[in-house]
Amino acid sequence: MSCQNFTYLATVGEGAYAVVYQCEDNRAPGRQVAVKMFKSAHEHAKVMALAVREIRLLRSVAHPNIINLLDAFTVRPTLPALP
């Protein structure tokens, strides 16, 4: 999976370590998803550790009030990403 699989629709929110985007999944037209991109995860071990911890947590839970993690992937920092 990569950023090319998504079409940007809107910015949902931004925090200290990440930005969340509303996107359409190009592999399933009409399906809207949230894409969370961690800032500087490739540069800072602390941010990478936070991202990995969140991914592990989301993979371990299944609850109707918690977002369902579809996939997690890395993006090379030199490639254009979502806005």
C-alpha positions as a Markdown table, in Angstrom:
| # | Residue | x | y | z |
|---|---|---|---|---|
| 1 | Met | 0.0 | 0.0 | 0.0 |
| 2 | Ser | 1.2 | 3.5 | -0.6 |
| 3 | Cys | -0.1 | 7.1 | -0.7 |
| 4 | Gln | -0.9 | 6.7 | -4.4 |
| 5 | Asn | -3.8 | 4.4 | -3.3 |
| 6 | Phe | -5.6 | 7.4 | -1.8 |
| 7 | Thr | -7.1 | 10.6 | -3.1 |
| 8 | Tyr | -7.0 | 13.5 | -0.6 |
| 9 | Leu | -10.4 | 15.0 | 0.3 |
| 10 | Ala | -9.7 | 17.1 | 3.5 |
| 11 | Thr | -7.5 | 17.6 | 6.5 |
| 12 | Val | -9.3 | 16.3 | 9.6 |
| 13 | Gly | -6.8 | 17.4 | 12.2 |
| 14 | Glu | -3.2 | 17.9 | 13.2 |
| 15 | Gly | -1.4 | 17.3 | 16.5 |
| 16 | Ala | 2.2 | 17.5 | 17.7 |
| 17 | Tyr | 3.3 | 14.2 | 16.0 |
| 18 | Ala | 0.8 | 13.6 | 13.1 |
| 19 | Val | -1.7 | 14.9 | 10.6 |
| 20 | Val | -4.9 | 13.0 | 9.8 |
| 21 | Tyr | -6.4 | 13.3 | 6.3 |
| 22 | Gln | -9.8 | 12.3 | 5.0 |
| 23 | Cys | -9.2 | 10.4 | 1.8 |
| 24 | Glu | -10.9 | 8.1 | -0.7 |
| 25 | Asp | -9.4 | 4.7 | -1.1 |
| 26 | Asn | -8.7 | 4.3 | -4.9 |
| 27 | Arg | -8.8 | 0.5 | -4.6 |
| 28 | Ala | -12.4 | 0.6 | -3.3 |
| 29 | Pro | -14.1 | 3.7 | -5.0 |
| 30 | Gly | -16.5 | 5.4 | -2.7 |
| 31 | Arg | -14.9 | 4.1 | 0.5 |
| 32 | Gln | -13.6 | 7.0 | 2.6 |
| 33 | Val | -10.8 | 6.4 | 5.0 |
| 34 | Ala | -8.7 | 8.4 | 7.5 |
| 35 | Val | -4.9 | 8.4 | 6.7 |
| 36 | Lys | -2.7 | 9.4 | 9.6 |
| 37 | Met | 0.8 | 10.5 | 8.7 |
| 38 | Phe | 3.4 | 10.8 | 11.4 |
| 39 | Lys | 5.6 | 13.9 | 11.1 |
| 40 | Ser | 9.3 | 13.1 | 11.0 |
| 41 | Ala | 8.9 | 9.4 | 12.0 |
| 42 | His | 11.8 | 8.6 | 9.7 |
| 43 | Glu | 14.0 | 11.2 | 11.4 |
| 44 | His | 13.2 | 10.8 | 15.1 |
| 45 | Ala | 13.2 | 7.6 | 17.1 |
| 46 | Lys | 10.6 | 9.0 | 19.6 |
| 47 | Val | 8.1 | 9.7 | 16.8 |
| 48 | Met | 8.7 | 6.3 | 15.3 |
| 49 | Ala | 8.2 | 4.6 | 18.6 |
| 50 | Leu | 4.9 | 6.4 | 19.1 |
| 51 | Ala | 3.8 | 5.3 | 15.6 |
| 52 | Val | 4.7 | 1.7 | 16.2 |
| 53 | Arg | 3.0 | 1.6 | 19.6 |
| 54 | Glu | -0.2 | 3.1 | 18.1 |
| 55 | Ile | -0.2 | 0.6 | 15.2 |
| 56 | Arg | 0.3 | -2.4 | 17.7 |
| 57 | Leu | -2.6 | -1.1 | 19.8 |
| 58 | Leu | -5.0 | -0.6 | 16.9 |
| 59 | Arg | -4.2 | -4.1 | 15.6 |
| 60 | Ser | -5.0 | -5.6 | 18.9 |
| 61 | Val | -8.5 | -4.1 | 19.5 |
| 62 | Ala | -11.8 | -4.6 | 17.8 |
| 63 | His | -14.6 | -2.3 | 19.0 |
| 64 | Pro | -17.3 | -0.4 | 17.2 |
| 65 | Asn | -16.2 | 2.9 | 18.8 |
| 66 | Ile | -12.5 | 2.5 | 17.8 |
| 67 | Ile | -11.3 | 3.0 | 14.3 |
| 68 | Asn | -10.4 | -0.1 | 12.4 |
| 69 | Leu | -6.8 | -0.2 | 11.2 |
| 70 | Leu | -6.8 | -1.3 | 7.5 |
| 71 | Asp | -3.0 | -1.2 | 7.0 |
| 72 | Ala | 0.2 | 0.5 | 8.0 |
| 73 | Phe | 3.0 | 1.5 | 5.7 |
| 74 | Thr | 6.0 | 3.7 | 5.4 |
| 75 | Val | 6.6 | 6.4 | 2.8 |
| 76 | Arg | 10.1 | 7.5 | 1.7 |
| 77 | Pro | 10.6 | 11.1 | 2.8 |
| 78 | Thr | 11.7 | 12.2 | -0.6 |
| 79 | Leu | 8.5 | 11.1 | -2.3 |
| 80 | Pro | 5.6 | 13.5 | -2.5 |
| 81 | Ala | 2.9 | 12.5 | 0.0 |
| 82 | Leu | -0.6 | 13.7 | 0.8 |
| 83 | Pro | -0.9 | 17.5 | 1.3 |
